[in-house]
Every structure is written in structure tokens, then in C-alpha cells.
Amino acid sequence: MKDFSILKSPAGEDIAWISDGARAQDDGPCGFFWLGGFMSDMAGSKASMLGELARLTNRPAVRFDYSGHGKSGGVFTEGTIGKWLGEAEAMFRQVASGPRILIGSSMGGWLAMLLARRLLRQDAQEAERIRGMILLAPAADMTEDLMWAQFPDEARGKIRQEGVLHVPSDYGDTPYPITLDLIEEGRNHLILEEGLDVPFPVRILQGEEDRDVPWEHGLKTYRAISGDDVTFTLIKGADHRLSGPGELRLLQEVLLALCARADAPTA
């Protein structure tokens, strides 16, 4: 992986990040802002592809690792949705200048929605820089809907007693440590019931064979987002990773179409 830079998080931890492609400018071409998934990092296939796409198209791109992930400092089991959201906001404000498309994968899709909501409520000038959002198998409200609600009583008892539950992963030998703090703090950030109203286009890409974030949950997320231009694309045969050649090509096409739209002069 190429050299990375460090930004101090609101909690004082080292957050590793990479800038790809062109230098960002306030009046320059629309760039990318990547938000990865739970236990993933900025060296993954989708993040790396976006970095290469930024270089090929001369657009700016930023990707980073949440605390406890990849090259960043911190302890994974001390992470919460609110903590990682704060890091994403700091990265967007301090590093990813100019117009951007938010691209959030799995948990990163939830964080992209939360970041958009926070900026729309609190900082219209910063929110205006969000020119679109792509959600890949978005795990919105995952701590409640996809974790806690799915845990059997025995697992709930174990996490209450021990503070952590290790859940087997389909993507490697290392299980996912799910902490009680992650579950309880996540309830402060639930978004699907309230919904999200956005002034920019949203594209949701969802695998039909996704076992981690079922397509029904992706459709629930789609229905929770209000706006003039929100679409949901179900990809036949695709799983949660959405990393096959055809899926990456589709992501590129959707992203570049949104960027071209953002670049177009307004009447």
C-alpha cells in the first residue's frame, strides 16, 4: 500500500488516510470520499479500485481507516458508531475539501447516512459539498437490526455478562468481536425509523445473495431515504463483498455518472 498520512481524531488517536488522484480544489472536479465497512480497511479491493479510478480520471479521492482498523491507531473493541462517525466527519472537514461523492460500504453506508444527516442539520455549507451518495449493501442500524435482533437469547446473555461476543466471519479465520458498548451506543444513531431526507442523488447497490446485509434490509434503507433521485439496484448473484469485476465496473459507472452530473454547470 502506498504511503499514508495521519490525522488526529477527536479522541486524539492516529487516523491513517490516503489521498489519491488530483489535488482537491473548491472549484475543481467532484471527488470521492470512501467510508469502509466493519473490520475492513482502505487497502481493500473496492477502496483500492477507487484510488486507481481517481488517478485515471484526475479526480481527488480520500480513503481512511477508522480507529482500530488497518493502519490507524486505537483498539478495535473500543470503537463505537459514534466514535467512527466523529472520525469520518473530521476526515471530511479537514482532509476531503471540495465537492465529493460519499461512497459507503456496509457499515460505511450507515456512517455515510449519519454524516450526511449531521452536516445537513448542523452545517449547510459543508453539507453542500456532498454532491451524491453511493451505498453498497448499506448496513444501516446494523447494531440493532442485523446484530442484536438476530442474536439468540444465549448470545445476548453472554454479551451482557462478558461485554463482548465473538461472531464467526465468512471472510477469514478471525471472528468479529461485538462489544456490548457497540450495541448500546449504536442505539444513539439509529436512522431507519426516522428516515433521511437528502437534496442530492443516492444510489444503492445491493447483492441478491448477500447473507450479511440481506437485500430486504437494503430495500428498507432505500425506503427510509427521501429525495428527488434515489434508486435501488439489485445485482443478481452478488454477495456482500460486491467486489467481482462486473460489480466493480458497475460501481465505477455509477460513480463517474454522479461526478459528471456534479461537475455540470447549473443554470
Secondary structure, 3 states (H helix, E strand, C coil): CCCCEEEECCCCCEEEEEEEECCCCCCCCCEEEEECCCCCCCCCHHHHHHHHHHHHHCCEEEEECCCCCCCCCCCHHHCCHHHHHHHHHHHHHHCCCCCEEEEEECHHHHHHHHHHHHHHHHCHHHHCCEEEEEEECCCCCHHHHHHHHHCCHHHHHHHHHHCEEEECCCCCCCCEEEEHHHHHHHHHHCCCCCCEECCCCEEEEEECCCCCCCHHHHHHHHHHEECCCEEEEEECCCCCCCCCHHHHHHHHHHHHHHHHHHHCCCC
